Amino acid sequence: MNAPLEGIKVVEFSVAMAGPYCGMMLADYGAEVIKVERVGVGDDSRAWPPFFHDKVPYYYAAANRNKLGVALDLKSPEGRKAARALVLDADVLLGNYRLEALPRAGLDYESLAAENPGLIYCLISGFGASGPRRDEPANDLFMQAYTGGMSITGEPDRMPSKMGLSVADIGAGMTATIGILMALEARHRTGRGQRVDTSLLEGQMSMLSYHLTRYFATGIAPQRAGSGGGVGVPYQAFRAADDYIVVAAFNPRMWRDFCTVLSHPEWDEDPRFNTASARAENRDLLVGMIQEVMGKQPVKYWEERLRSVSVPSTPVNNIDQIVAEEQVAARDMVVEIDVPGAGPIRMAGLPLKFTETPGEIRLPPPRLGEHTDAVLHRLGYSAETIHDLAERGVIGLDAFDQAAD
């Protein structure tokens, strides 16, 4: 069966997480993604410990499987020429360098589109391609703070916290993925490519979603509320006798059944608690009453009883607990990949399942310059030319293959 994006060629100029995550999503579902990296250095994340088997950097591995790895010196005329040849043969250019970096290397949209009018040119930046801060750098932590995300994360009496997940980076990567797919669909109708412009700022602002509309509705800025917040009560973590458990009884049926499980069916009739707005108005009182009851029994006791009546509840799992969950295994969301010269590594699986055109993991994360030789051969470069370019540092070849030779 063919993957959804089979036949689509992507040339990726990106580092860290936002761009690489987008490239990996496209590659997982069939696109040929050629990742262009700096000679001798590569993606910054190649240097970030810890490492699988003392060789494969965990962060790089997380967002770069299924790609072909090419190392080019974009400061040299010959490196720029090779990069341009790759893009002119591609459907998509994906980048998350500073906005001026690719145009400075001769990879500007206007000149590329003149020769490749079907090209989708997608750049992920910190702030987007317009506005007073367009040229400033940004990263995940910065953007969580800048957009207010940290102001609503953590306990109210503690300092602001960043999300444990890289929500700004991955949110921008997902947004870019959607944008590229939309542009490809538009190209089916028009025959023309276009520029796709997104940023960490726009990904985060979009994800703020109901926090923004709540602010505009009330004029009151949301504040940190721990695991609670919003209009739902109970919709937070509680301390059971042995550990924490989350309860999300967010509709009338769930609230009624929750009260029954806690042996307090009268709460459902109490005018202080019998509607969502009443529960929100009396949040502190109700949370204290629930905590008093739930603190008397262990997590497993409450989880079994709440699950039996379809009230969402779960322990607050650690990573080592969730990767061992039967449901995660049933959905193939932890996979093992063999990396030649290193050994097996484990990572997150593919998040989308298709009945007719499934994605698959075909390749491990590439070594620096692993596919430079093969990709340049495909562009018509001779073995002699490739050897000469490598000798002069214009391109980087796979050190693993060279050592084997």
KOLVEXNU-714965 format. One record per residue (C-alpha): residue number from 1; residue in one letter; x, y, z. Coordinates in Angstrom, 2 decimals. Layout:
BEGIN
(NUM; 'A'; (X; Y; Z)),
...
END
This chain:
BEGIN
(1; 'M'; (0.00; 0.00; 0.00)),
(2; 'N'; (1.23; 3.50; -0.83)),
(3; 'A'; (1.76; 6.07; 1.92)),
(4; 'P'; (-0.29; 9.29; 1.69)),
(5; 'L'; (2.67; 11.50; 0.71)),
(6; 'E'; (4.54; 9.05; -1.48)),
(7; 'G'; (6.13; 10.91; -4.39)),
(8; 'I'; (6.43; 14.22; -2.54)),
(9; 'K'; (10.00; 15.51; -2.21)),
(10; 'V'; (10.94; 17.79; 0.68)),
(11; 'V'; (14.26; 19.54; 1.28)),
(12; 'E'; (14.61; 20.47; 4.94)),
(13; 'F'; (16.90; 23.18; 6.32)),
(14; 'S'; (16.11; 23.09; 10.01)),
(15; 'V'; (17.50; 22.44; 13.47)),
(16; 'A'; (16.29; 21.52; 16.96)),
(17; 'M'; (12.56; 20.64; 17.08)),
(18; 'A'; (9.97; 22.78; 15.22)),
(19; 'G'; (11.24; 22.27; 11.67)),
(20; 'P'; (12.58; 18.75; 12.19)),
(21; 'Y'; (9.28; 17.64; 13.77)),
(22; 'C'; (7.37; 18.91; 10.73)),
(23; 'G'; (9.83; 17.17; 8.40)),
(24; 'M'; (9.49; 13.93; 10.33)),
(25; 'M'; (5.69; 14.05; 10.14)),
(26; 'L'; (5.90; 14.39; 6.37)),
(27; 'A'; (8.55; 11.66; 6.13)),
(28; 'D'; (6.61; 9.24; 8.35)),
(29; 'Y'; (3.75; 9.33; 5.87)),
(30; 'G'; (5.76; 8.75; 2.74)),
(31; 'A'; (7.45; 11.98; 1.68)),
(32; 'E'; (11.11; 11.81; 0.76)),
(33; 'V'; (12.70; 14.30; 3.13)),
(34; 'I'; (16.30; 15.33; 2.52)),
(35; 'K'; (17.70; 17.01; 5.62)),
(36; 'V'; (20.51; 19.44; 4.80)),
(37; 'E'; (22.97; 20.04; 7.63)),
(38; 'R'; (26.21; 21.92; 8.19)),
(39; 'V'; (29.40; 20.09; 7.27)),
(40; 'G'; (31.18; 18.71; 10.32)),
(41; 'V'; (28.60; 20.08; 12.77)),
(42; 'G'; (25.10; 19.19; 11.70)),
(43; 'D'; (21.91; 19.99; 13.55)),
(44; 'D'; (22.67; 21.62; 16.92)),
(45; 'S'; (20.77; 18.84; 18.67)),
(46; 'R'; (23.36; 16.26; 17.60)),
(47; 'A'; (25.50; 17.52; 20.49)),
(48; 'W'; (22.82; 17.39; 23.19)),
(49; 'P'; (23.16; 14.51; 25.70)),
(50; 'P'; (22.16; 11.91; 26.68)),
(51; 'F'; (22.95; 9.48; 23.88)),
(52; 'F'; (21.69; 6.02; 22.94)),
(53; 'H'; (24.66; 3.61; 23.07)),
(54; 'D'; (26.97; 6.66; 23.50)),
(55; 'K'; (26.39; 7.42; 19.81)),
(56; 'V'; (22.84; 8.51; 18.93)),
(57; 'P'; (21.68; 11.81; 20.51)),
(58; 'Y'; (18.23; 11.39; 22.02)),
(59; 'Y'; (16.91; 14.81; 20.98)),
(60; 'Y'; (18.06; 14.49; 17.39)),
(61; 'A'; (16.63; 10.97; 17.20)),
(62; 'A'; (13.22; 12.18; 18.38)),
(63; 'A'; (12.52; 14.29; 15.27)),
(64; 'N'; (14.68; 13.00; 12.41)),
(65; 'R'; (13.79; 9.43; 11.50)),
(66; 'N'; (12.85; 8.52; 7.93)),
(67; 'K'; (15.05; 11.27; 6.47)),
(68; 'L'; (18.01; 11.27; 4.11)),
(69; 'G'; (20.96; 13.15; 5.58)),
(70; 'V'; (23.05; 15.50; 3.42)),
(71; 'A'; (25.86; 17.78; 4.64)),
(72; 'L'; (26.55; 20.97; 2.63)),
(73; 'D'; (28.49; 24.16; 3.26)),
(74; 'L'; (25.93; 26.83; 2.38)),
(75; 'K'; (28.58; 29.52; 2.69)),
(76; 'S'; (30.43; 28.17; -0.35)),
(77; 'P'; (29.24; 28.79; -3.93)),
(78; 'E'; (29.39; 25.08; -4.75)),
(79; 'G'; (27.46; 24.13; -1.62)),
(80; 'R'; (24.79; 26.68; -2.48)),
(81; 'K'; (24.64; 25.37; -6.02)),
(82; 'A'; (24.02; 21.82; -4.76)),
(83; 'A'; (21.36; 23.02; -2.31)),
(84; 'R'; (19.61; 24.97; -5.04)),
(85; 'A'; (19.64; 21.94; -7.33)),
(86; 'L'; (17.98; 19.90; -4.58)),
(87; 'V'; (15.22; 22.48; -4.09)),
(88; 'L'; (14.57; 22.93; -7.79)),
(89; 'D'; (13.86; 19.20; -7.94)),
(90; 'A'; (11.58; 19.29; -4.88)),
(91; 'D'; (7.94; 19.91; -4.04)),
(92; 'V'; (8.60; 21.52; -0.67)),
(93; 'L'; (11.32; 23.59; 0.97)),
(94; 'L'; (11.05; 23.51; 4.77)),
(95; 'G'; (13.19; 25.68; 7.01)),
(96; 'N'; (13.44; 27.11; 10.50)),
(97; 'Y'; (16.68; 29.08; 10.24)),
(98; 'R'; (16.62; 32.84; 10.81)),
(99; 'L'; (14.49; 34.46; 8.11)),
(100; 'E'; (17.40; 35.95; 6.21)),
(101; 'A'; (19.59; 32.82; 6.26)),
(102; 'L'; (18.20; 30.91; 3.27)),
(103; 'P'; (17.79; 33.96; 0.98)),
(104; 'R'; (21.38; 34.89; 1.84)),
(105; 'A'; (22.40; 31.42; 0.62)),
(106; 'G'; (20.63; 32.02; -2.70)),
(107; 'L'; (17.52; 30.11; -1.63)),
(108; 'D'; (14.96; 32.90; -1.74)),
(109; 'Y'; (11.37; 32.13; -2.69)),
(110; 'E'; (11.17; 34.47; -5.68)),
(111; 'S'; (14.11; 33.07; -7.63)),
(112; 'L'; (13.30; 29.46; -6.73)),
(113; 'A'; (9.63; 29.84; -7.70)),
(114; 'A'; (10.64; 31.39; -11.02)),
(115; 'E'; (12.32; 28.09; -11.92)),
(116; 'N'; (10.09; 25.76; -9.89)),
(117; 'P'; (6.61; 27.36; -9.88)),
(118; 'G'; (5.06; 24.42; -8.04)),
(119; 'L'; (7.36; 24.85; -5.03)),
(120; 'I'; (5.84; 25.07; -1.54)),
(121; 'Y'; (8.23; 27.29; 0.45)),
(122; 'C'; (7.55; 26.93; 4.19)),
(123; 'L'; (9.52; 28.84; 6.81)),
(124; 'I'; (9.00; 28.50; 10.56)),
(125; 'S'; (10.39; 31.47; 12.49)),
(126; 'G'; (10.06; 32.85; 15.98)),
(127; 'F'; (7.69; 35.71; 15.20)),
(128; 'G'; (6.63; 35.30; 11.57)),
(129; 'A'; (7.80; 37.11; 8.45)),
(130; 'S'; (6.24; 40.48; 9.30)),
(131; 'G'; (5.92; 42.78; 12.30)),
(132; 'P'; (8.42; 44.71; 14.43)),
(133; 'R'; (10.06; 41.58; 15.92)),
(134; 'R'; (10.28; 39.52; 12.73)),
(135; 'D'; (14.09; 39.35; 12.80)),
(136; 'E'; (14.51; 38.45; 16.46)),
(137; 'P'; (15.38; 34.93; 17.61)),
(138; 'A'; (13.02; 32.87; 19.76)),
(139; 'N'; (12.77; 29.38; 21.16)),
(140; 'D'; (10.30; 27.21; 23.04)),
(141; 'L'; (10.94; 28.57; 26.55)),
(142; 'F'; (10.97; 32.17; 25.36)),
(143; 'M'; (7.71; 31.76; 23.47)),
(144; 'Q'; (5.93; 30.02; 26.34)),
(145; 'A'; (6.76; 33.07; 28.46)),
(146; 'Y'; (6.14; 35.70; 25.77)),
(147; 'T'; (2.68; 34.43; 24.82)),
(148; 'G'; (1.45; 34.09; 28.40)),
(149; 'G'; (1.56; 30.31; 28.48)),
(150; 'M'; (3.79; 30.31; 31.56)),
(151; 'S'; (1.45; 32.72; 33.34)),
(152; 'I'; (-1.26; 30.05; 33.34)),
(153; 'T'; (0.99; 27.07; 34.12)),
(154; 'G'; (1.81; 25.97; 37.67)),
(155; 'E'; (0.45; 26.53; 41.15)),
(156; 'P'; (-0.96; 29.97; 41.98)),
(157; 'D'; (1.46; 30.57; 44.89)),
(158; 'R'; (4.58; 29.44; 43.01)),
(159; 'M'; (6.71; 31.01; 40.30)),
(160; 'P'; (5.51; 30.56; 36.70)),
(161; 'S'; (6.40; 27.21; 35.12)),
(162; 'K'; (7.07; 26.09; 31.58)),
(163; 'M'; (5.15; 23.16; 30.21)),
(164; 'G'; (7.06; 19.90; 30.43)),
(165; 'L'; (6.29; 19.39; 26.74)),
(166; 'S'; (7.88; 21.58; 24.06)),
(167; 'V'; (4.48; 22.97; 23.15)),
(168; 'A'; (5.73; 26.03; 21.26)),
(169; 'D'; (8.17; 24.07; 19.13)),
(170; 'I'; (5.94; 21.09; 18.45)),
(171; 'G'; (2.88; 23.31; 18.01)),
(172; 'A'; (4.73; 25.28; 15.33)),
(173; 'G'; (5.87; 22.04; 13.70)),
(174; 'M'; (2.32; 20.72; 13.58)),
(175; 'T'; (1.02; 24.04; 12.24)),
(176; 'A'; (3.65; 24.00; 9.51)),
(177; 'T'; (2.74; 20.41; 8.62)),
(178; 'I'; (-0.90; 21.39; 8.18)),
(179; 'G'; (0.11; 24.43; 6.14)),
(180; 'I'; (2.27; 22.38; 3.78)),
(181; 'L'; (-0.50; 19.84; 3.24)),
(182; 'M'; (-3.00; 22.63; 2.54)),
(183; 'A'; (-0.60; 24.22; 0.04)),
(184; 'L'; (-0.10; 20.87; -1.69)),
(185; 'E'; (-3.87; 20.45; -1.96)),
(186; 'A'; (-4.21; 23.97; -3.37)),
(187; 'R'; (-1.51; 23.12; -5.91)),
(188; 'H'; (-3.65; 20.22; -7.14)),
(189; 'R'; (-6.23; 22.81; -8.19)),
(190; 'T'; (-4.05; 25.69; -9.35)),
(191; 'G'; (-0.80; 24.03; -10.41)),
(192; 'R'; (1.08; 26.68; -8.44)),
(193; 'G'; (3.05; 26.54; -5.25)),
(194; 'Q'; (3.16; 29.30; -2.67)),
(195; 'R'; (4.92; 30.62; 0.38)),
(196; 'V'; (3.76; 29.23; 3.76)),
(197; 'D'; (4.68; 31.47; 6.69)),
(198; 'T'; (4.20; 30.39; 10.31)),
(199; 'S'; (5.97; 30.80; 13.62)),
(200; 'L'; (6.28; 29.74; 17.22)),
(201; 'L'; (4.22; 32.84; 18.07)),
(202; 'E'; (1.30; 31.87; 15.86)),
(203; 'G'; (1.33; 28.24; 16.94)),
(204; 'Q'; (1.20; 29.27; 20.59)),
(205; 'M'; (-1.44; 31.96; 20.09)),
(206; 'S'; (-3.62; 29.45; 18.28)),
(207; 'M'; (-3.17; 26.92; 21.09)),
(208; 'L'; (-4.18; 29.51; 23.71)),
(209; 'S'; (-7.63; 29.15; 22.11)),
(210; 'Y'; (-10.29; 29.28; 24.83)),
(211; 'H'; (-7.96; 31.13; 27.23)),
(212; 'L'; (-8.08; 34.05; 24.81)),
(213; 'T'; (-11.83; 33.92; 24.29)),
(214; 'R'; (-12.36; 33.66; 28.05)),
(215; 'Y'; (-10.25; 36.78; 28.54)),
(216; 'F'; (-12.13; 38.66; 25.82)),
(217; 'A'; (-15.46; 37.56; 27.34)),
(218; 'T'; (-14.60; 38.59; 30.91)),
(219; 'G'; (-11.77; 41.11; 30.68)),
(220; 'I'; (-9.96; 39.09; 33.35)),
(221; 'A'; (-6.62; 37.49; 32.50)),
(222; 'P'; (-6.51; 33.76; 33.37)),
(223; 'Q'; (-4.18; 32.89; 36.22)),
(224; 'R'; (-2.23; 29.83; 37.32)),
(225; 'A'; (-4.57; 27.24; 38.79)),
(226; 'G'; (-2.44; 24.14; 39.22)),
(227; 'S'; (-4.11; 21.16; 37.58)),
(228; 'G'; (-7.54; 22.82; 37.78)),
(229; 'G'; (-9.01; 25.85; 36.09)),
(230; 'G'; (-11.71; 26.48; 33.53)),
(231; 'V'; (-15.37; 25.94; 34.33)),
(232; 'G'; (-15.19; 22.24; 35.04)),
(233; 'V'; (-15.32; 20.97; 38.63)),
(234; 'P'; (-14.08; 18.37; 39.37)),
(235; 'Y'; (-11.49; 18.67; 36.62)),
(236; 'Q'; (-8.11; 18.39; 38.31)),
(237; 'A'; (-5.75; 16.23; 40.34)),
(238; 'F'; (-6.58; 15.09; 43.85)),
(239; 'R'; (-4.35; 13.50; 46.45)),
(240; 'A'; (-5.50; 9.94; 47.16)),
(241; 'A'; (-4.16; 7.99; 50.13)),
(242; 'D'; (-1.01; 6.96; 48.27)),
(243; 'D'; (-0.55; 9.24; 45.25)),
(244; 'Y'; (-2.26; 11.68; 42.89)),
(245; 'I'; (-5.25; 10.90; 40.69)),
(246; 'V'; (-6.90; 13.07; 38.05)),
(247; 'V'; (-10.69; 13.24; 37.77)),
(248; 'A'; (-12.49; 14.89; 34.85)),
(249; 'A'; (-16.23; 14.66; 35.57)),
(250; 'F'; (-17.17; 17.44; 33.18)),
(251; 'N'; (-20.81; 16.76; 32.26)),
(252; 'P'; (-24.02; 16.20; 34.27)),
(253; 'R'; (-24.02; 12.41; 33.88)),
(254; 'M'; (-20.39; 12.10; 34.95)),
(255; 'W'; (-20.92; 14.45; 37.88)),
(256; 'R'; (-23.89; 12.41; 39.08)),
(257; 'D'; (-21.98; 9.12; 38.82)),
(258; 'F'; (-18.93; 10.66; 40.45)),
(259; 'C'; (-21.05; 11.67; 43.44)),
(260; 'T'; (-22.42; 8.13; 43.68)),
(261; 'V'; (-18.93; 6.58; 43.63)),
(262; 'L'; (-17.85; 8.92; 46.42)),
(263; 'S'; (-20.95; 7.84; 48.40)),
(264; 'H'; (-22.32; 11.38; 48.34)),
(265; 'P'; (-25.25; 11.28; 45.90)),
(266; 'E'; (-26.77; 14.23; 47.77)),
(267; 'W'; (-24.14; 16.52; 46.26)),
(268; 'D'; (-25.89; 16.21; 42.91)),
(269; 'E'; (-29.04; 17.71; 44.44)),
(270; 'D'; (-27.27; 20.44; 46.39)),
(271; 'P'; (-28.00; 23.83; 44.73)),
(272; 'R'; (-24.40; 24.83; 45.39)),
(273; 'F'; (-23.19; 22.03; 43.10)),
(274; 'N'; (-26.02; 20.82; 40.85)),
(275; 'T'; (-24.99; 22.85; 37.78)),
(276; 'A'; (-21.63; 23.47; 36.14)),
(277; 'S'; (-21.80; 27.18; 36.90)),
(278; 'A'; (-22.73; 26.52; 40.54)),
(279; 'R'; (-19.80; 24.15; 40.94)),
(280; 'A'; (-17.46; 26.71; 39.39)),
(281; 'E'; (-18.77; 29.43; 41.70)),
(282; 'N'; (-18.21; 27.21; 44.73)),
(283; 'R'; (-15.01; 25.63; 43.44)),
(284; 'D'; (-12.88; 25.97; 46.58)),
(285; 'L'; (-15.57; 24.56; 48.85)),
(286; 'L'; (-16.33; 21.63; 46.56)),
(287; 'V'; (-12.68; 20.78; 45.87)),
(288; 'G'; (-12.05; 20.65; 49.62)),
(289; 'M'; (-15.02; 18.31; 50.14)),
(290; 'I'; (-13.89; 16.01; 47.33)),
(291; 'Q'; (-10.31; 15.99; 48.60)),
(292; 'E'; (-11.44; 14.98; 52.08)),
(293; 'V'; (-13.20; 11.90; 50.68)),
(294; 'M'; (-10.65; 10.88; 48.06)),
(295; 'G'; (-7.74; 11.15; 50.47)),
(296; 'K'; (-9.06; 8.15; 52.40)),
(297; 'Q'; (-8.50; 5.52; 49.69)),
(298; 'P'; (-5.61; 4.69; 47.32)),
(299; 'V'; (-5.48; 5.63; 43.65)),
(300; 'K'; (-6.32; 2.12; 42.44)),
(301; 'Y'; (-9.50; 2.04; 44.52)),
(302; 'W'; (-10.82; 5.24; 42.95)),
(303; 'E'; (-9.61; 4.50; 39.43)),
(304; 'E'; (-11.36; 1.12; 39.29)),
(305; 'R'; (-14.65; 2.50; 40.56)),
(306; 'L'; (-14.66; 5.63; 38.41)),
(307; 'R'; (-13.69; 3.73; 35.27)),
(308; 'S'; (-16.52; 1.29; 35.90)),
(309; 'V'; (-19.01; 4.16; 35.50)),
(310; 'S'; (-17.11; 5.84; 32.61)),
(311; 'V'; (-15.88; 8.83; 34.57)),
(312; 'P'; (-12.42; 9.72; 33.18)),
(313; 'S'; (-9.82; 9.20; 35.89)),
(314; 'T'; (-6.20; 8.19; 35.87)),
(315; 'P'; (-3.10; 8.12; 38.02)),
(316; 'V'; (-0.66; 10.90; 37.21)),
(317; 'N'; (1.70; 8.57; 35.39)),
(318; 'N'; (5.42; 9.01; 35.00)),
(319; 'I'; (6.99; 8.41; 31.60)),
(320; 'D'; (8.20; 4.97; 32.70)),
(321; 'Q'; (4.63; 4.06; 33.59)),
(322; 'I'; (2.94; 5.27; 30.41)),
(323; 'V'; (5.40; 3.53; 28.08)),
(324; 'A'; (4.49; 0.26; 29.82)),
(325; 'E'; (0.73; 0.77; 29.40)),
(326; 'E'; (-1.16; -1.89; 27.45)),
(327; 'Q'; (-3.15; 0.73; 25.51)),
(328; 'V'; (0.05; 2.43; 24.33)),
(329; 'A'; (1.37; -0.91; 23.09)),
(330; 'A'; (-1.94; -1.69; 21.37)),
(331; 'R'; (-1.66; 1.57; 19.42)),
(332; 'D'; (2.03; 1.04; 18.52)),
(333; 'M'; (2.96; 4.32; 20.14)),
(334; 'V'; (6.35; 3.08; 21.32)),
(335; 'V'; (8.51; 1.65; 18.56)),
(336; 'E'; (12.01; 0.27; 18.29)),
(337; 'I'; (14.35; 1.17; 15.44)),
(338; 'D'; (17.69; -0.45; 14.71)),
(339; 'V'; (20.48; 2.05; 14.03)),
(340; 'P'; (23.39; 0.48; 12.13)),
(341; 'G'; (26.62; 0.85; 14.05)),
(342; 'A'; (24.81; 1.76; 17.25)),
(343; 'G'; (21.99; -0.65; 18.06)),
(344; 'P'; (18.27; -0.49; 18.81)),
(345; 'I'; (16.64; 2.72; 20.03)),
(346; 'R'; (13.07; 3.33; 21.17)),
(347; 'M'; (10.88; 6.33; 20.48)),
(348; 'A'; (7.30; 7.50; 19.95)),
(349; 'G'; (5.36; 5.79; 17.17)),
(350; 'L'; (3.22; 7.25; 14.38)),
(351; 'P'; (0.20; 9.21; 15.64)),
(352; 'L'; (-2.06; 8.75; 12.60)),
(353; 'K'; (-3.40; 5.38; 11.47)),
(354; 'F'; (-4.73; 4.98; 7.92)),
(355; 'T'; (-6.65; 1.97; 6.63)),
(356; 'E'; (-5.50; 2.32; 3.01)),
(357; 'T'; (-2.33; 4.42; 3.04)),
(358; 'P'; (-0.48; 3.90; 6.33)),
(359; 'G'; (2.77; 5.55; 7.24)),
(360; 'E'; (5.77; 3.53; 8.31)),
(361; 'I'; (9.22; 3.86; 9.78)),
(362; 'R'; (11.62; 3.09; 6.95)),
(363; 'L'; (14.86; 4.68; 8.09)),
(364; 'P'; (16.61; 5.48; 11.38)),
(365; 'P'; (17.72; 9.06; 12.03)),
(366; 'P'; (20.55; 9.67; 9.56)),
(367; 'R'; (24.17; 10.04; 10.51)),
(368; 'L'; (25.71; 13.36; 9.53)),
(369; 'G'; (26.19; 13.27; 5.76)),
(370; 'E'; (25.03; 9.66; 5.55)),
(371; 'H'; (23.30; 10.09; 2.18)),
(372; 'T'; (25.31; 12.97; 0.67)),
(373; 'D'; (27.03; 10.70; -1.84)),
(374; 'A'; (23.85; 8.98; -3.04)),
(375; 'V'; (21.79; 12.18; -3.25)),
(376; 'L'; (24.46; 14.08; -5.21)),
(377; 'H'; (24.92; 11.11; -7.54)),
(378; 'R'; (21.21; 11.32; -8.24)),
(379; 'L'; (21.64; 14.99; -9.18)),
(380; 'G'; (24.29; 14.01; -11.72)),
(381; 'Y'; (27.46; 14.61; -9.72)),
(382; 'S'; (30.27; 12.22; -10.64)),
(383; 'A'; (32.23; 10.22; -8.07)),
(384; 'E'; (35.29; 12.33; -8.84)),
(385; 'T'; (33.43; 15.60; -8.28)),
(386; 'I'; (31.94; 14.33; -5.02)),
(387; 'H'; (35.38; 13.27; -3.80)),
(388; 'D'; (36.83; 16.67; -4.69)),
(389; 'L'; (34.02; 18.58; -2.96)),
(390; 'A'; (34.46; 16.44; 0.15)),
(391; 'E'; (38.22; 17.00; 0.17)),
(392; 'R'; (37.62; 20.77; 0.12)),
(393; 'G'; (34.96; 20.69; 2.83)),
(394; 'V'; (32.13; 21.79; 0.55)),
(395; 'I'; (30.19; 18.64; 1.39)),
(396; 'G'; (30.34; 16.13; 4.20)),
(397; 'L'; (30.27; 12.39; 3.62)),
(398; 'D'; (29.26; 9.64; 6.01)),
(399; 'A'; (32.16; 9.03; 8.40)),
(400; 'F'; (30.74; 5.58; 9.22)),
(401; 'D'; (30.90; 4.49; 5.59)),
(402; 'Q'; (34.36; 5.98; 5.16)),
(403; 'A'; (35.61; 4.11; 8.22)),
(404; 'A'; (34.12; 0.89; 6.85)),
(405; 'D'; (35.92; 1.47; 3.55)),
END
